[in-house]
């Protein structure tokens, strides 16, 4: 007669830490996804003391090689006004605004060319500058 109880130990995987790790990874990727902006042309923009906020309907960038970009699409100076017209019509904003991101090496003639195209379209323009004006 066997009076001993048979004790069987069953292996158990503890997954309580897995939920924490998955939550942290999800949180990390959500933050990184909001910070990453693929629609950016790398420029070193001039500095200014004042800061004006404007809704960015269309962004025109001028790089150090004097090339124009509407959004991230390269455009020739001759086709600039036509491309701006198309971009503004797609946005359908009540008050469209063109934000000019010009590199420090961009000539004033190219910046004025964008402003003239915007004036012909009767659209406001804003020149983007670096907020720290002390350097």
Secondary structure, DSSP 8 states (H G I E B T S, - for coil): ---------------HHHHHHHHHHHHHHHHHHHH--SS-----B-B-S-------SEEEEE-TT--EEETTEEE-STTHHHHHHHHHHHH--SS-EEEEEEBTTS-HHHHHHHHHHHHHTT-EEEE--BS-TT-
